[in-house]
Amino acid sequence: MLFNKKKIFNQNIKKQNVKQLTAQENDDLKRMLLHIAKDIDIVCQKHNIKLFLVGGSLLGAVRNSGFIPWDDDIDFGLTRNDYTKFISIFDKELGDNYYLRCPNSKYPNGNRFMQIYRKGTILETIEGGTPLQPKCISVDIFPYDYVPNSKIIRIIKGIYCNALMLIASSVCNYYFEDKEYKSLISTTFEGRILNLLEKVMGIVFSWKKPEQWFNLVDKSVQGKTKTNFITSAMGRRHYLGEIFPVEVFFPLRQIPFENLVLYSPQNADAYLRHNYGHSYMTPPPLDQRESHFIKKLKI
């Protein structure tokens, strides 16, 4: 991607006088996230689905044996087969207490990956959202897909999938414009350029609804044939940035996370070095720590 939207937003908003969660609110949120994670993991174990930690949650598990202190979410991964299986058993096992949002399913989708929302809670962020996404506390689940063994073919596929993701997010932001978010991200030159590019792309490709674009993204990233490499195409580094040899992930191993024991990639060190650099065990400076800037929270 030309610009890192999340990085630009975090840098811009930290220059503003934005209210932060209190220590008690932060603790309450983390307890609810752990409750959600436990509920989902119990169901996954029942159906032989292996849910594993990724992203900042895996980093927290390795560095802090749980949450990164300033983090406010949990990121999981599933193989594509388990991802599809989870969708099929969701209503029966979790539908009473949770909402599911996911592309290419009967559920609404305002994002490119799966999100599980806890009913009866409230969480509103400055980053906004869409009418398709409940304003509730949630966890993210990213599908992991096989990628072609041929480097040339996977580069071509990766460029195509990344372009589709950019189109989908631009159209979504055009359909569901968040003026507060755009105002905050436009306080720098990079942010203004990003907003302009997204607006133009949103207009040009608005002949399809956001949900249709997200469905197309989800279908396009899938790898039907088992290969030596996998990727989290929906992750923050996108298709080409998160390609790993299969053995970095599998077989999965277990790792403590707060009061839970969850699955982790087999070689968490290789994953974390790739995504966060060789000094990943050293916390970043204050101005580089990312969070979601929560406006309203109710447990």
RONUKOL-206697 format. One line per field, with one value per residue (C-alpha): residue number from 1; residue in three letters; x, y, z. Coordinates in steps of 0.25 Angstrom, whole numbers, plus 5000, padded with zeros to 4 digits. Example, Ala and Ser with C-alpha at 12.3 -4.5 7.8 and 13.67 -1.06 7.14 Angstrom:
2
i	[1|2];
aa	[ALA|SER];
X	[5049|5055];
Y	[4982|4996];
Z	[5031|5029];
This chain:
299
i	[1|2|3|4|5|6|7|8|9|10|11|12|13|14|15|16|17|18|19|20|21|22|23|24|25|26|27|28|29|30|31|32|33|34|35|36|37|38|39|40|41|42|43|44|45|46|47|48|49|50|51|52|53|54|55|56|57|58|59|60|61|62|63|64|65|66|67|68|69|70|71|72|73|74|75|76|77|78|79|80|81|82|83|84|85|86|87|88|89|90|91|92|93|94|95|96|97|98|99|100|101|102|103|104|105|106|107|108|109|110|111|112|113|114|115|116|117|118|119|120|121|122|123|124|125|126|127|128|129|130|131|132|133|134|135|136|137|138|139|140|141|142|143|144|145|146|147|148|149|150|151|152|153|154|155|156|157|158|159|160|161|162|163|164|165|166|167|168|169|170|171|172|173|174|175|176|177|178|179|180|181|182|183|184|185|186|187|188|189|190|191|192|193|194|195|196|197|198|199|200|201|202|203|204|205|206|207|208|209|210|211|212|213|214|215|216|217|218|219|220|221|222|223|224|225|226|227|228|229|230|231|232|233|234|235|236|237|238|239|240|241|242|243|244|245|246|247|248|249|250|251|252|253|254|255|256|257|258|259|260|261|262|263|264|265|266|267|268|269|270|271|272|273|274|275|276|277|278|279|280|281|282|283|284|285|286|287|288|289|290|291|292|293|294|295|296|297|298|299];
aa	[MET|LEU|PHE|ASN|LYS|LYS|LYS|ILE|PHE|ASN|GLN|ASN|ILE|LYS|LYS|GLN|ASN|VAL|LYS|GLN|LEU|THR|ALA|GLN|GLU|ASN|ASP|ASP|LEU|LYS|ARG|MET|LEU|LEU|HIS|ILE|ALA|LYS|ASP|ILE|ASP|ILE|VAL|CYS|GLN|LYS|HIS|ASN|ILE|LYS|LEU|PHE|LEU|VAL|GLY|GLY|SER|LEU|LEU|GLY|ALA|VAL|ARG|ASN|SER|GLY|PHE|ILE|PRO|TRP|ASP|ASP|ASP|ILE|ASP|PHE|GLY|LEU|THR|ARG|ASN|ASP|TYR|THR|LYS|PHE|ILE|SER|ILE|PHE|ASP|LYS|GLU|LEU|GLY|ASP|ASN|TYR|TYR|LEU|ARG|CYS|PRO|ASN|SER|LYS|TYR|PRO|ASN|GLY|ASN|ARG|PHE|MET|GLN|ILE|TYR|ARG|LYS|GLY|THR|ILE|LEU|GLU|THR|ILE|GLU|GLY|GLY|THR|PRO|LEU|GLN|PRO|LYS|CYS|ILE|SER|VAL|ASP|ILE|PHE|PRO|TYR|ASP|TYR|VAL|PRO|ASN|SER|LYS|ILE|ILE|ARG|ILE|ILE|LYS|GLY|ILE|TYR|CYS|ASN|ALA|LEU|MET|LEU|ILE|ALA|SER|SER|VAL|CYS|ASN|TYR|TYR|PHE|GLU|ASP|LYS|GLU|TYR|LYS|SER|LEU|ILE|SER|THR|THR|PHE|GLU|GLY|ARG|ILE|LEU|ASN|LEU|LEU|GLU|LYS|VAL|MET|GLY|ILE|VAL|PHE|SER|TRP|LYS|LYS|PRO|GLU|GLN|TRP|PHE|ASN|LEU|VAL|ASP|LYS|SER|VAL|GLN|GLY|LYS|THR|LYS|THR|ASN|PHE|ILE|THR|SER|ALA|MET|GLY|ARG|ARG|HIS|TYR|LEU|GLY|GLU|ILE|PHE|PRO|VAL|GLU|VAL|PHE|PHE|PRO|LEU|ARG|GLN|ILE|PRO|PHE|GLU|ASN|LEU|VAL|LEU|TYR|SER|PRO|GLN|ASN|ALA|ASP|ALA|TYR|LEU|ARG|HIS|ASN|TYR|GLY|HIS|SER|TYR|MET|THR|PRO|PRO|PRO|LEU|ASP|GLN|ARG|GLU|SER|HIS|PHE|ILE|LYS|LYS|LEU|LYS|ILE];
X	[5000|5005|5001|4999|4985|4985|4999|4995|4982|4989|5000|4990|4980|4991|4993|4978|4973|4965|4960|4966|4960|4962|4970|4957|4951|4963|4963|4948|4949|4961|4952|4941|4950|4956|4942|4938|4951|4948|4934|4939|4951|4942|4933|4945|4950|4937|4937|4952|4954|4968|4967|4981|4987|4993|4997|4998|4991|5002|5012|5006|5005|5020|5025|5014|5008|4995|4990|5000|4997|4991|4984|4969|4966|4969|4973|4972|4974|4968|4971|4962|4955|4953|4948|4937|4934|4933|4923|4914|4913|4912|4897|4895|4907|4908|4897|4889|4900|4908|4907|4915|4920|4927|4928|4922|4912|4898|4902|4904|4919|4925|4939|4948|4950|4941|4937|4930|4922|4917|4902|4898|4911|4915|4928|4929|4942|4947|4951|4936|4930|4918|4903|4907|4915|4909|4915|4919|4932|4937|4949|4955|4958|4966|4966|4979|4980|4990|4998|5004|5018|5022|5028|5023|5009|5008|5013|5003|4992|4996|4996|4982|4977|4983|4977|4963|4964|4968|4956|4947|4951|4950|4936|4932|4937|4930|4916|4918|4925|4931|4933|4939|4949|4953|4955|4964|4973|4973|4982|4994|4998|4999|4985|4979|4985|4980|4966|4966|4971|4960|4949|4953|4954|4941|4933|4939|4936|4923|4915|4917|4912|4923|4918|4920|4934|4937|4931|4940|4952|4949|4948|4960|4970|4966|4976|4969|4982|4991|5004|5017|5013|5001|4997|4988|4983|4973|4984|4990|5002|4993|4995|5009|5014|5009|5014|5020|5025|5014|5024|5025|5010|5008|5007|5001|5006|5000|5003|4998|4990|4985|4977|4975|4984|4982|4988|5000|5008|5019|5030|5025|5038|5039|5025|5028|5042|5035|5024|5030|5045|5056|5054|5040|5042|5045|5033|5032|5032|5020|5017|5017|5007|4994|4980|4966|4963|4949|4938|4928|4929|4918|4921];
Y	[5000|5014|5019|5012|5018|5012|5018|5032|5032|5028|5039|5049|5047|5046|5061|5064|5064|5051|5045|5031|5020|5020|5008|5002|5003|4997|4985|4983|4983|4973|4964|4964|4961|4949|4944|4945|4938|4927|4925|4924|4915|4905|4904|4902|4891|4884|4884|4881|4895|4901|4916|4922|4936|4945|4960|4968|4958|4947|4958|4961|4946|4945|4958|4960|4946|4953|4966|4977|4988|4998|4988|4987|4976|4961|4956|4941|4933|4921|4912|4914|4900|4904|4918|4912|4901|4912|4920|4907|4904|4919|4920|4908|4909|4925|4931|4934|4943|4948|4954|4949|4958|4952|4952|4941|4937|4940|4950|4965|4969|4983|4977|4968|4958|4951|4959|4953|4963|4961|4965|4974|4982|4995|5000|5012|5017|5029|5021|5019|5007|5004|5002|4987|4986|4986|4996|4985|4979|4969|4960|4959|4945|4945|4934|4928|4923|4915|4924|4919|4912|4920|4934|4941|4936|4939|4953|4955|4949|4958|4971|4967|4964|4976|4985|4979|4981|4996|4997|4991|4999|5012|5009|5005|5019|5026|5019|5021|5034|5037|5052|5052|5041|5048|5061|5055|5048|5060|5068|5064|5065|5049|5048|5058|5051|5038|5043|5049|5036|5028|5038|5037|5021|5021|5029|5021|5007|5011|5003|4991|4991|4990|4976|4971|4976|4970|4957|4958|4960|4948|4939|4945|4942|4927|4917|4904|4896|4892|4898|4901|4915|4922|4937|4945|4953|4961|4965|4979|4975|4969|4958|4959|4965|4953|4941|4930|4915|4906|4901|4914|4912|4897|4888|4899|4899|4904|4917|4924|4937|4943|4932|4924|4914|4917|4912|4919|4918|4907|4917|4930|4936|4935|4941|4953|4956|4957|4965|4974|4974|4967|4976|4972|4968|4983|4992|5003|5018|5024|5031|5018|5010|5007|5007|5009|5022|5017|5028|5020|5007|4999|4984];
Z	[5000|4997|5011|5024|5028|5042|5045|5039|5047|5060|5058|5055|5066|5077|5074|5078|5092|5091|5104|5107|5114|5129|5136|5141|5127|5121|5131|5129|5113|5114|5123|5113|5102|5110|5112|5097|5094|5104|5098|5084|5087|5095|5083|5073|5082|5082|5067|5065|5060|5063|5066|5067|5072|5062|5060|5073|5081|5078|5081|5094|5097|5095|5101|5112|5114|5110|5105|5101|5112|5102|5093|5093|5084|5081|5067|5063|5051|5045|5033|5021|5024|5039|5035|5026|5037|5048|5039|5038|5053|5058|5059|5067|5076|5078|5071|5085|5090|5078|5064|5053|5041|5030|5015|5006|5017|5020|5030|5027|5024|5025|5025|5018|5030|5040|5053|5065|5073|5087|5088|5100|5100|5094|5087|5079|5073|5066|5054|5052|5045|5036|5038|5035|5047|5061|5071|5081|5087|5077|5073|5059|5052|5039|5029|5025|5011|5002|4992|4979|4980|4967|4972|4959|4960|4975|4972|4961|4970|4982|4974|4969|4983|4989|4978|4981|4996|4993|4984|4994|5006|4997|4993|5007|5012|5000|5003|5018|5020|5034|5034|5048|5044|5031|5038|5048|5037|5029|5039|5031|5016|5015|5021|5012|5000|5005|5007|4992|4986|4994|4990|4975|4976|4983|4973|4961|4967|4974|4963|4973|4987|4998|5002|4988|4987|5000|4995|4983|4991|5000|4988|4981|4992|4994|4990|4986|4984|4996|4994|5002|5006|5013|5015|5023|5011|5020|5030|5032|5023|5012|5003|4999|5013|5021|5013|5021|5019|5024|5034|5041|5046|5046|5054|5064|5078|5091|5098|5111|5109|5122|5129|5116|5108|5093|5080|5074|5061|5063|5060|5067|5066|5051|5050|5059|5054|5040|5044|5055|5053|5060|5073|5075|5089|5092|5094|5083|5087|5093|5080|5072|5080|5073|5079|5075|5082|5088|5090|5097|5105|5112|5117];
